[in-house]
Amino acid sequence: MPANDIGDPFTQSLGVEYLVDGGGLRRLALTLEPRHMSRANRVHGGVLFTLLDTALGGAVVSGLPAGKGCATLELKINYFRPIQHGRVVAEGRLVNLSRSTAYAEGEVRNEEGKILAKASGTFFVTDAIEQSDRARI
């Protein structure tokens, strides 16, 4: 799937750019703006968390058969250094896939390639990308 044909209203509202999507890999980027900052004038941790959840979940989906989807069961993140400006790149990689779950890892890096945060997550594999209300119960 072309990287520019994916995304959702939430990540679009943040300004996320989709760079690579396929074969168990997703890479995306974000140019930091004042709206991404916390009160401490550094990128809000939730922004980095969103980038990693999106990158890891996308890596999982890109490694699934067409039409299947996933939902985040758990995501663990470690923050290593703050950032106040520039562009960040998040990459997610599918590490393991079973019939019902998947495991992915990834990181967010600054323009110098330094790791800002790392994450690992477990995802539930669903029969479709969008679930009906009944399927969610």
Backbone bond lengths (Angstrom), bond angles and torsions (degrees), N, CA, C in turn:
res aa  C-N    CA-C-N  psi(-1)  N-CA   C-N-CA  omega(-1)  CA-C   N-CA-C  phi
1 M - - - 1.450 - - 1.525 108.31 -
2 P 1.332 118.11 129.74 1.461 119.44 177.87 1.519 110.68 -59.21
3 A 1.314 116.00 138.71 1.461 120.69 -175.57 1.524 112.22 -60.83
4 N 1.338 118.25 -28.93 1.466 118.89 -177.90 1.530 112.68 -81.12
5 D 1.347 118.53 -5.18 1.465 121.86 179.10 1.525 113.11 -96.74
6 I 1.324 117.79 7.33 1.458 121.01 -179.31 1.517 108.83 -113.12
7 G 1.286 115.49 179.35 1.464 119.03 179.87 1.506 110.11 115.63
8 D 1.307 114.72 178.10 1.451 121.61 -177.60 1.529 107.38 -151.76
9 P 1.331 117.14 165.72 1.474 119.03 -177.82 1.537 113.77 -56.60
10 F 1.337 116.89 -35.55 1.466 119.36 -178.05 1.522 111.55 -65.06
11 T 1.336 117.67 -53.47 1.467 119.22 -178.29 1.526 111.07 -69.06
12 Q 1.336 117.32 -31.41 1.467 119.46 175.42 1.527 110.48 -63.07
13 S 1.339 117.02 -38.34 1.470 120.12 -179.55 1.525 111.92 -66.37
14 L 1.336 116.53 -25.76 1.467 120.69 177.11 1.526 112.31 -81.76
15 G 1.351 116.65 -18.80 1.459 120.40 -178.06 1.516 113.53 94.34
16 V 1.331 117.79 20.27 1.461 121.70 -179.16 1.530 110.15 -68.25
17 E 1.336 115.55 134.81 1.464 122.63 176.19 1.525 108.16 -107.84
18 Y 1.315 117.10 129.89 1.466 122.10 178.68 1.519 108.35 -93.76
19 L 1.338 116.42 120.20 1.456 121.75 -174.30 1.525 112.70 -102.07
20 V 1.324 117.26 -47.26 1.471 122.65 -176.82 1.514 108.08 -137.14
21 D 1.340 116.67 136.51 1.453 120.35 178.18 1.514 108.49 -151.90
22 G 1.335 117.09 109.78 1.454 119.90 176.07 1.507 112.50 159.69
23 G 1.325 114.93 151.80 1.454 120.59 174.23 1.516 115.08 61.60
24 G 1.329 117.13 32.21 1.460 120.09 179.44 1.513 114.66 82.93
25 L 1.327 116.90 17.81 1.465 121.89 -179.90 1.524 109.22 -134.29
26 R 1.313 116.09 134.76 1.466 120.47 169.98 1.514 107.90 -135.27
27 R 1.332 114.81 132.71 1.458 121.71 176.32 1.520 107.45 -127.37
28 L 1.332 115.21 132.97 1.454 120.10 178.50 1.514 109.64 -140.44
29 A 1.323 115.59 164.38 1.465 120.72 -176.03 1.517 110.14 -136.41
30 L 1.329 113.97 159.32 1.458 121.21 177.10 1.517 108.39 -146.47
31 T 1.327 115.63 126.59 1.458 120.92 172.15 1.524 106.56 -88.66
32 L 1.318 115.91 120.44 1.458 121.13 -172.90 1.528 111.76 -72.01
33 E 1.330 113.95 138.98 1.458 122.71 -179.54 1.527 108.47 -131.62
34 P 1.331 117.56 167.20 1.467 119.65 179.05 1.533 113.22 -54.26
35 R 1.324 118.67 -32.88 1.472 121.42 -179.30 1.523 113.37 -66.16
36 H 1.328 117.77 -15.33 1.469 122.03 179.68 1.530 112.77 -90.95
37 M 1.337 117.29 -2.33 1.459 121.65 -172.70 1.535 112.26 -91.37
38 S 1.333 113.80 151.09 1.467 121.18 173.55 1.530 108.54 -86.56
39 R 1.318 115.59 -179.61 1.471 120.14 175.97 1.521 111.69 -62.57
40 A 1.331 116.56 -23.59 1.465 121.10 -179.40 1.535 111.85 -84.39
41 N 1.347 117.33 8.07 1.459 123.55 179.11 1.522 113.03 60.59
42 R 1.310 115.28 39.83 1.464 121.50 169.45 1.520 106.66 -138.38
43 V 1.321 116.38 163.05 1.464 118.83 -174.86 1.521 109.85 -57.27
44 H 1.325 115.96 134.42 1.459 122.15 -179.99 1.533 108.74 -66.31
45 G 1.321 116.96 137.21 1.462 121.37 179.43 1.513 113.04 -56.89
46 G 1.329 116.54 -30.89 1.456 120.23 178.69 1.518 112.94 -66.27
47 V 1.332 117.44 -27.69 1.461 120.92 176.81 1.524 109.32 -67.82
48 L 1.340 116.91 -46.87 1.466 119.94 178.70 1.529 110.80 -65.21
49 F 1.333 116.63 -37.91 1.463 120.83 177.81 1.531 109.84 -61.77
50 T 1.329 116.75 -44.54 1.465 120.97 178.70 1.519 111.19 -60.95
51 L 1.329 116.99 -43.79 1.461 120.01 178.52 1.521 111.12 -60.09
52 L 1.321 117.08 -42.87 1.467 119.78 -178.59 1.525 112.03 -71.71
53 D 1.320 118.24 -40.61 1.463 120.20 177.54 1.525 109.93 -61.57
54 T 1.326 116.87 -40.97 1.457 121.98 179.74 1.528 111.01 -68.00
55 A 1.323 117.07 -42.45 1.465 120.71 -179.31 1.529 111.36 -67.95
56 L 1.328 117.58 -45.85 1.464 120.21 -178.77 1.525 111.23 -68.54
57 G 1.327 117.06 -46.01 1.466 119.77 178.28 1.515 111.69 -61.26
58 G 1.319 116.78 -40.63 1.462 120.61 177.62 1.513 112.55 -65.63
59 A 1.333 116.81 -36.78 1.467 120.07 176.65 1.523 110.24 -62.55
60 V 1.331 115.88 -41.08 1.469 120.14 178.15 1.527 109.87 -62.60
61 V 1.327 116.84 -52.42 1.468 120.33 -177.60 1.523 111.32 -58.82
62 S 1.333 116.60 -38.98 1.465 119.26 -178.41 1.528 112.59 -69.08
63 G 1.328 116.91 -15.07 1.457 120.76 177.63 1.521 113.81 -99.71
64 L 1.341 116.80 1.38 1.462 121.65 -178.89 1.527 111.04 -94.22
65 P 1.337 116.86 160.56 1.467 119.37 171.81 1.531 109.79 -60.26
66 A 1.329 116.41 151.21 1.465 121.92 -178.33 1.529 110.93 -53.12
67 G 1.328 115.46 135.61 1.458 121.37 176.93 1.517 114.58 93.54
68 K 1.331 118.42 -22.12 1.468 121.29 178.46 1.521 109.08 -77.43
69 G 1.328 115.80 158.97 1.447 121.20 178.83 1.511 111.01 -137.18
70 C 1.318 116.31 -168.61 1.466 119.89 178.03 1.520 109.38 -153.35
71 A 1.309 114.46 162.48 1.456 122.54 175.18 1.526 107.63 -134.50
72 T 1.310 116.89 139.51 1.466 121.17 -179.82 1.527 109.70 -68.96
73 L 1.334 115.98 124.39 1.467 121.16 173.59 1.521 110.19 -91.13
74 E 1.324 116.07 -44.13 1.471 120.57 176.32 1.511 108.62 -156.52
75 L 1.321 115.15 149.53 1.455 121.32 178.85 1.518 107.74 -141.68
76 K 1.324 115.55 125.15 1.466 121.10 178.74 1.521 107.59 -111.01
77 I 1.316 115.42 132.71 1.459 120.36 -179.11 1.525 109.89 -128.71
78 N 1.314 114.87 142.09 1.458 122.56 171.73 1.518 107.36 -118.55
79 Y 1.334 116.33 129.55 1.455 122.18 177.34 1.528 107.94 -99.96
80 F 1.337 116.81 132.27 1.463 120.51 -176.39 1.519 114.41 -110.82
81 R 1.328 117.44 -37.04 1.465 119.18 -179.42 1.516 109.61 -152.18
82 P 1.334 116.27 148.91 1.472 119.99 178.87 1.529 110.50 -80.32
83 I 1.312 115.11 163.28 1.462 121.15 174.84 1.522 107.41 -143.29
84 Q 1.335 115.97 143.44 1.458 120.76 -176.73 1.518 113.92 -118.36
85 H 1.312 118.20 -18.14 1.471 120.32 -178.59 1.522 109.20 -161.34
86 G 1.325 114.73 168.55 1.460 120.63 178.16 1.517 112.61 104.10
87 R 1.298 114.38 -156.84 1.464 122.67 -176.77 1.521 108.04 -123.64
88 V 1.317 116.17 137.43 1.465 121.21 177.38 1.529 108.67 -117.71
89 V 1.330 114.62 151.01 1.462 121.47 177.81 1.520 108.05 -124.78
90 A 1.327 115.75 128.72 1.464 121.88 177.14 1.520 108.13 -110.09
91 E 1.324 115.42 139.16 1.466 120.72 177.44 1.513 109.00 -131.10
92 G 1.321 116.18 134.30 1.454 122.62 176.06 1.518 109.60 -121.40
93 R 1.340 115.85 142.28 1.458 121.60 -179.19 1.520 110.24 -131.84
94 L 1.313 115.84 130.89 1.463 121.57 173.62 1.521 107.72 -72.27
95 V 1.338 116.62 124.52 1.465 121.87 -177.48 1.522 111.28 -103.81
96 N 1.340 116.93 -41.27 1.462 120.40 -177.69 1.523 109.37 -147.07
97 L 1.328 115.04 140.78 1.456 121.08 -179.63 1.518 109.16 -135.95
98 S 1.351 115.47 128.28 1.461 121.18 172.78 1.529 107.25 -119.76
99 R 1.314 117.98 -174.27 1.468 120.12 -179.34 1.521 112.62 -62.27
100 S 1.330 117.07 -35.19 1.465 118.81 -172.91 1.530 115.17 -118.11
101 T 1.315 118.14 -14.34 1.464 119.85 179.66 1.525 111.16 -137.92
102 A 1.319 113.99 162.30 1.463 121.07 175.86 1.521 107.96 -140.39
103 Y 1.315 115.00 154.43 1.465 121.75 178.44 1.525 107.13 -126.22
104 A 1.337 116.37 134.92 1.464 121.25 -179.83 1.522 110.08 -137.49
105 E 1.317 115.27 157.46 1.463 122.93 178.07 1.522 109.03 -135.09
106 G 1.326 115.75 158.22 1.456 118.80 176.87 1.512 112.01 -175.02
107 E 1.329 114.26 -179.95 1.454 120.76 -179.54 1.508 110.30 -151.87
108 V 1.340 114.88 162.46 1.457 123.21 172.18 1.519 106.34 -114.21
109 R 1.336 115.29 132.70 1.467 121.15 -179.67 1.525 110.26 -122.62
110 N 1.343 114.90 152.40 1.463 119.76 174.86 1.532 109.09 -86.41
111 E 1.325 116.39 -176.19 1.470 120.69 -176.80 1.525 113.15 -65.16
112 E 1.306 117.37 -21.35 1.467 121.43 178.16 1.533 111.45 -88.49
113 G 1.317 116.72 -2.26 1.468 120.60 179.83 1.514 113.74 88.13
114 K 1.324 118.32 4.49 1.459 121.01 179.04 1.525 109.79 -76.71
115 I 1.331 115.29 139.68 1.458 120.31 -179.33 1.526 109.65 -76.42
116 L 1.336 115.23 125.39 1.467 121.84 177.18 1.521 110.73 -93.45
117 A 1.339 116.22 -36.43 1.466 121.62 -178.30 1.515 109.03 -158.18
118 K 1.322 115.93 150.52 1.469 122.99 175.48 1.520 108.19 -127.46
119 A 1.333 115.72 151.16 1.464 119.71 179.64 1.517 110.01 -144.66
120 S 1.326 113.99 155.43 1.465 122.00 170.14 1.518 106.18 -137.23
121 G 1.326 115.21 146.82 1.453 117.78 -176.56 1.513 113.16 -150.41
122 T 1.314 114.52 155.66 1.450 123.24 175.28 1.520 107.67 -113.60
123 F 1.318 115.74 136.32 1.459 122.21 -175.05 1.521 109.93 -128.01
124 F 1.333 115.87 140.72 1.454 122.50 174.88 1.520 107.81 -86.99
125 V 1.329 117.17 127.69 1.459 121.48 179.36 1.528 108.37 -83.27
126 T 1.331 116.88 126.61 1.466 122.65 -178.33 1.529 110.21 -107.81
127 D 1.334 115.69 159.88 1.465 121.03 -178.39 1.520 112.87 -73.47
128 A 1.324 117.28 -17.80 1.458 121.43 -179.58 1.521 108.89 -147.33
129 I 1.307 116.19 158.68 1.462 119.87 178.98 1.527 109.99 -65.50
130 E 1.327 117.02 -45.52 1.461 121.78 176.78 1.515 109.26 -103.58
131 Q 1.321 116.70 131.87 1.461 121.93 -179.08 1.522 110.35 -100.76
132 S 1.327 116.68 139.77 1.458 120.59 174.32 1.520 108.89 -70.23
133 D 1.325 116.56 162.02 1.466 119.69 177.48 1.514 110.97 -57.26
134 R 1.313 118.35 -39.71 1.468 122.39 -179.28 1.526 110.93 -64.42
135 A 1.317 117.73 -38.79 1.467 121.26 -179.06 1.518 112.06 -67.58
136 R 1.314 117.67 -21.39 1.469 121.45 -177.45 1.529 112.56 -81.59
137 I 1.323 116.71 -15.13 1.467 120.70 -175.73 1.509 109.93 -77.60
